[in-house]
Amino acid sequence: MEISVLYEDNHLLLVEKPVNIPVQADRTGDNDFLSMLKQDLKIRYQKPGNVFLGLVHRLDRPVGGTMVFAKTSKAASRMSDLVRRQAIERKYMAVVRGVPIQAETKLEHYLFKNTRKNKVYTVTANHEKAKKAVLDYKMIARTEDLSLLSVQLHTGRPHQIRVQLSANGTPIFGDQKYGQKVNRPGQQIALWANLLRFEHPVKKEMIEVHCPPPEERYPWSVWKDIHKGKGNLNLAIY
């Protein structure tokens, strides 16, 4: 598989994760992205033995887009601190079913993950295992039955965007887990990590990478001119 590198230096590796590939090994036994990247580094740099590559954050298996990995233990530790302090700006594109009542707002929910079912539920704040989840979204375009949203995460809960947008009445296109009433089996989830921005853990300069969704694939193709930066929309929201 060809790996799309968005930024690389001695400390960090930022890449485009393909859809439908697990970030790390799981019970399915399928090839995972972390192992693929380690093998790629081993071949490209002719490294002997095991290759270190630290996992900084995750994307759900069906979701594609920007990811950052740490190439040294020092970078891994400092990137983990950025994640803990919520100092990494993460933006996503999502195509949702329907039109949100508010074109732009902040969503706050309390979430509980049932690990046995691998599913996340919205719960009340006093639930003993509740974790607060916060995101902002802004609608950039719409058709009669679909809306294109820009989403910024403020917390990193499992399945957060999928659960919160579904709870808001606009499940993500293709999401069978949190939108099974409106999506058909086989549809690809339309959620894409399109921006990462943070201070480099060693160089202390700002790193920002963009990665547009696959414009040739429906429903992204409906707004392909927007993804290319054309039209009259203010693309600063990306």
VOFI-538330 format. One record per residue (C-alpha): residue number from 1; residue in one letter; chain; x, y, z. Coordinates in steps of 0.02 Angstrom, whole numbers. Layout:
BEGIN
{atom NUM, "A", "A", {X, Y, Z}}
...
This chain:
BEGIN
{atom 1, "M", "A", {0, 0, 0}}
{atom 2, "E", "A", {66, 172, -47}}
{atom 3, "I", "A", {81, 283, 107}}
{atom 4, "S", "A", {45, 468, 89}}
{atom 5, "V", "A", {169, 564, 200}}
{atom 6, "L", "A", {109, 740, 244}}
{atom 7, "Y", "A", {258, 792, 352}}
{atom 8, "E", "A", {411, 704, 419}}
{atom 9, "D", "A", {567, 746, 516}}
{atom 10, "N", "A", {678, 656, 643}}
{atom 11, "H", "A", {544, 669, 777}}
{atom 12, "L", "A", {373, 657, 694}}
{atom 13, "L", "A", {281, 569, 554}}
{atom 14, "L", "A", {116, 641, 492}}
{atom 15, "V", "A", {24, 535, 366}}
{atom 16, "E", "A", {-145, 506, 284}}
{atom 17, "K", "A", {-231, 354, 357}}
{atom 18, "P", "A", {-330, 255, 229}}
{atom 19, "V", "A", {-509, 207, 270}}
{atom 20, "N", "A", {-557, 34, 336}}
{atom 21, "I", "A", {-386, -5, 410}}
{atom 22, "P", "A", {-364, -24, 600}}
{atom 23, "V", "A", {-237, 95, 676}}
{atom 24, "Q", "A", {-160, -45, 779}}
{atom 25, "A", "A", {-176, -233, 788}}
{atom 26, "D", "A", {-343, -298, 849}}
{atom 27, "R", "A", {-433, -464, 866}}
{atom 28, "T", "A", {-474, -470, 680}}
{atom 29, "G", "A", {-292, -504, 638}}
{atom 30, "D", "A", {-303, -385, 489}}
{atom 31, "N", "A", {-152, -284, 436}}
{atom 32, "D", "A", {-142, -128, 544}}
{atom 33, "F", "A", {-80, 45, 500}}
{atom 34, "L", "A", {50, 58, 639}}
{atom 35, "S", "A", {136, -102, 581}}
{atom 36, "M", "A", {130, -43, 400}}
{atom 37, "L", "A", {215, 121, 447}}
{atom 38, "K", "A", {350, 34, 548}}
{atom 39, "Q", "A", {387, -80, 401}}
{atom 40, "D", "A", {392, 69, 283}}
{atom 41, "L", "A", {517, 161, 396}}
{atom 42, "K", "A", {622, 4, 411}}
{atom 43, "I", "A", {634, -13, 222}}
{atom 44, "R", "A", {655, 172, 180}}
{atom 45, "Y", "A", {793, 201, 307}}
{atom 46, "Q", "A", {865, 24, 305}}
{atom 47, "K", "A", {845, 11, 493}}
{atom 48, "P", "A", {902, -150, 578}}
{atom 49, "G", "A", {795, -230, 713}}
{atom 50, "N", "A", {632, -159, 778}}
{atom 51, "V", "A", {576, 16, 729}}
{atom 52, "F", "A", {506, 132, 863}}
{atom 53, "L", "A", {347, 226, 817}}
{atom 54, "G", "A", {237, 298, 954}}
{atom 55, "L", "A", {49, 302, 936}}
{atom 56, "V", "A", {-9, 477, 986}}
{atom 57, "H", "A", {-196, 467, 949}}
{atom 58, "R", "A", {-320, 357, 858}}
{atom 59, "L", "A", {-447, 358, 718}}
{atom 60, "D", "A", {-590, 233, 707}}
{atom 61, "R", "A", {-558, 94, 582}}
{atom 62, "P", "A", {-678, 157, 447}}
{atom 63, "V", "A", {-617, 338, 462}}
{atom 64, "G", "A", {-475, 409, 357}}
{atom 65, "G", "A", {-369, 566, 361}}
{atom 66, "T", "A", {-226, 649, 454}}
{atom 67, "M", "A", {-132, 560, 593}}
{atom 68, "V", "A", {28, 601, 688}}
{atom 69, "F", "A", {152, 472, 754}}
{atom 70, "A", "A", {309, 499, 859}}
{atom 71, "K", "A", {475, 432, 795}}
{atom 72, "T", "A", {567, 450, 961}}
{atom 73, "S", "A", {521, 415, 1141}}
{atom 74, "K", "A", {551, 597, 1187}}
{atom 75, "A", "A", {432, 657, 1052}}
{atom 76, "A", "A", {305, 525, 1105}}
{atom 77, "S", "A", {307, 584, 1285}}
{atom 78, "R", "A", {289, 767, 1237}}
{atom 79, "M", "A", {151, 732, 1110}}
{atom 80, "S", "A", {57, 633, 1241}}
{atom 81, "D", "A", {67, 785, 1353}}
{atom 82, "L", "A", {-6, 893, 1213}}
{atom 83, "V", "A", {-150, 771, 1196}}
{atom 84, "R", "A", {-178, 772, 1384}}
{atom 85, "R", "A", {-181, 963, 1386}}
{atom 86, "Q", "A", {-294, 965, 1232}}
{atom 87, "A", "A", {-162, 1070, 1144}}
{atom 88, "I", "A", {-179, 983, 975}}
{atom 89, "E", "A", {-306, 1063, 858}}
{atom 90, "R", "A", {-402, 927, 766}}
{atom 91, "K", "A", {-531, 963, 633}}
{atom 92, "Y", "A", {-639, 844, 536}}
{atom 93, "M", "A", {-758, 849, 389}}
{atom 94, "A", "A", {-922, 755, 405}}
{atom 95, "V", "A", {-1069, 729, 289}}
{atom 96, "V", "A", {-1225, 703, 393}}
{atom 97, "R", "A", {-1403, 650, 357}}
{atom 98, "G", "A", {-1525, 795, 365}}
{atom 99, "V", "A", {-1493, 976, 413}}
{atom 100, "P", "A", {-1443, 1025, 592}}
{atom 101, "I", "A", {-1562, 1143, 681}}
{atom 102, "Q", "A", {-1417, 1261, 717}}
{atom 103, "A", "A", {-1295, 1298, 577}}
{atom 104, "E", "A", {-1154, 1325, 701}}
{atom 105, "T", "A", {-1142, 1278, 885}}
{atom 106, "K", "A", {-1049, 1187, 1024}}
{atom 107, "L", "A", {-1108, 1014, 1074}}
{atom 108, "E", "A", {-1080, 949, 1251}}
{atom 109, "H", "A", {-1130, 774, 1303}}
{atom 110, "Y", "A", {-1082, 646, 1433}}
{atom 111, "L", "A", {-1033, 480, 1357}}
{atom 112, "F", "A", {-1017, 302, 1420}}
{atom 113, "K", "A", {-929, 165, 1323}}
{atom 114, "N", "A", {-993, -13, 1337}}
{atom 115, "T", "A", {-831, -106, 1302}}
{atom 116, "R", "A", {-919, -273, 1282}}
{atom 117, "K", "A", {-1025, -206, 1139}}
{atom 118, "N", "A", {-893, -81, 1081}}
{atom 119, "K", "A", {-1027, 53, 1076}}
{atom 120, "V", "A", {-1040, 224, 1156}}
{atom 121, "Y", "A", {-1199, 297, 1231}}
{atom 122, "T", "A", {-1251, 471, 1289}}
{atom 123, "V", "A", {-1287, 471, 1476}}
{atom 124, "T", "A", {-1322, 596, 1615}}
{atom 125, "A", "A", {-1181, 688, 1702}}
{atom 126, "N", "A", {-1206, 588, 1862}}
{atom 127, "H", "A", {-1177, 420, 1777}}
{atom 128, "E", "A", {-1032, 338, 1870}}
{atom 129, "K", "A", {-931, 310, 1711}}
{atom 130, "A", "A", {-983, 466, 1615}}
{atom 131, "K", "A", {-849, 565, 1525}}
{atom 132, "K", "A", {-882, 740, 1458}}
{atom 133, "A", "A", {-869, 761, 1270}}
{atom 134, "V", "A", {-859, 931, 1183}}
{atom 135, "L", "A", {-850, 981, 1001}}
{atom 136, "D", "A", {-892, 1129, 889}}
{atom 137, "Y", "A", {-969, 1110, 717}}
{atom 138, "K", "A", {-1010, 1228, 576}}
{atom 139, "M", "A", {-1117, 1188, 425}}
{atom 140, "I", "A", {-1027, 1236, 265}}
{atom 141, "A", "A", {-1148, 1176, 133}}
{atom 142, "R", "A", {-1307, 1073, 113}}
{atom 143, "T", "A", {-1421, 987, -9}}
{atom 144, "E", "A", {-1601, 940, 21}}
{atom 145, "D", "A", {-1556, 791, 131}}
{atom 146, "L", "A", {-1369, 803, 168}}
{atom 147, "S", "A", {-1258, 930, 257}}
{atom 148, "L", "A", {-1071, 957, 251}}
{atom 149, "L", "A", {-999, 1001, 422}}
{atom 150, "S", "A", {-831, 1059, 485}}
{atom 151, "V", "A", {-803, 986, 659}}
{atom 152, "Q", "A", {-673, 1035, 788}}
{atom 153, "L", "A", {-639, 916, 932}}
{atom 154, "H", "A", {-603, 982, 1106}}
{atom 155, "T", "A", {-600, 810, 1190}}
{atom 156, "G", "A", {-549, 642, 1119}}
{atom 157, "R", "A", {-680, 517, 1174}}
{atom 158, "P", "A", {-707, 352, 1081}}
{atom 159, "H", "A", {-829, 372, 935}}
{atom 160, "Q", "A", {-860, 549, 998}}
{atom 161, "I", "A", {-905, 639, 836}}
{atom 162, "R", "A", {-1013, 495, 777}}
{atom 163, "V", "A", {-1112, 486, 940}}
{atom 164, "Q", "A", {-1132, 672, 967}}
{atom 165, "L", "A", {-1190, 711, 790}}
{atom 166, "S", "A", {-1312, 565, 799}}
{atom 167, "A", "A", {-1377, 629, 966}}
{atom 168, "N", "A", {-1399, 799, 883}}
{atom 169, "G", "A", {-1518, 721, 757}}
{atom 170, "T", "A", {-1396, 715, 611}}
{atom 171, "P", "A", {-1307, 546, 602}}
{atom 172, "I", "A", {-1156, 535, 489}}
{atom 173, "F", "A", {-1186, 466, 314}}
{atom 174, "G", "A", {-1137, 282, 305}}
{atom 175, "D", "A", {-1119, 257, 493}}
{atom 176, "Q", "A", {-1203, 91, 527}}
{atom 177, "K", "A", {-1166, 93, 714}}
{atom 178, "Y", "A", {-1243, 262, 758}}
{atom 179, "G", "A", {-1357, 289, 609}}
{atom 180, "Q", "A", {-1421, 117, 565}}
{atom 181, "K", "A", {-1599, 180, 540}}
{atom 182, "V", "A", {-1549, 292, 394}}
{atom 183, "N", "A", {-1392, 209, 323}}
{atom 184, "R", "A", {-1375, 51, 220}}
{atom 185, "P", "A", {-1247, -87, 249}}
{atom 186, "G", "A", {-1096, -64, 139}}
{atom 187, "Q", "A", {-1099, 126, 137}}
{atom 188, "Q", "A", {-933, 205, 183}}
{atom 189, "I", "A", {-940, 322, 332}}
{atom 190, "A", "A", {-917, 504, 278}}
{atom 191, "L", "A", {-804, 563, 419}}
{atom 192, "W", "A", {-629, 625, 378}}
{atom 193, "A", "A", {-488, 697, 484}}
{atom 194, "N", "A", {-434, 844, 378}}
{atom 195, "L", "A", {-324, 954, 490}}
{atom 196, "L", "A", {-195, 939, 629}}
{atom 197, "R", "A", {-112, 1091, 707}}
{atom 198, "F", "A", {6, 1093, 857}}
{atom 199, "E", "A", {173, 1156, 922}}
{atom 200, "H", "A", {316, 1042, 873}}
{atom 201, "P", "A", {370, 949, 1031}}
{atom 202, "V", "A", {556, 981, 999}}
{atom 203, "K", "A", {575, 1123, 875}}
{atom 204, "K", "A", {437, 1228, 958}}
{atom 205, "E", "A", {371, 1288, 789}}
{atom 206, "M", "A", {191, 1271, 733}}
{atom 207, "I", "A", {152, 1120, 626}}
{atom 208, "E", "A", {-7, 1121, 522}}
{atom 209, "V", "A", {-58, 991, 394}}
{atom 210, "H", "A", {-215, 979, 287}}
{atom 211, "C", "A", {-285, 826, 203}}
{atom 212, "P", "A", {-445, 842, 99}}
{atom 213, "P", "A", {-571, 699, 92}}
{atom 214, "P", "A", {-579, 586, -63}}
{atom 215, "E", "A", {-674, 700, -182}}
{atom 216, "E", "A", {-710, 563, -308}}
{atom 217, "R", "A", {-812, 461, -184}}
{atom 218, "Y", "A", {-995, 495, -145}}
{atom 219, "P", "A", {-1052, 592, -43}}
{atom 220, "W", "A", {-890, 694, -41}}
{atom 221, "S", "A", {-907, 713, -229}}
{atom 222, "V", "A", {-1061, 821, -205}}
{atom 223, "W", "A", {-947, 960, -142}}
{atom 224, "K", "A", {-785, 924, -234}}
{atom 225, "D", "A", {-760, 1106, -283}}
{atom 226, "I", "A", {-764, 1154, -99}}
{atom 227, "H", "A", {-632, 1024, -54}}
{atom 228, "K", "A", {-522, 1096, -192}}
{atom 229, "G", "A", {-539, 1270, -116}}
{atom 230, "K", "A", {-652, 1339, -252}}
{atom 231, "G", "A", {-811, 1437, -232}}
{atom 232, "N", "A", {-855, 1582, -118}}
{atom 233, "L", "A", {-850, 1493, 50}}
{atom 234, "N", "A", {-735, 1551, 188}}
{atom 235, "L", "A", {-617, 1403, 197}}
{atom 236, "A", "A", {-536, 1467, 357}}
{atom 237, "I", "A", {-659, 1358, 450}}
{atom 238, "Y", "A", {-566, 1207, 388}}
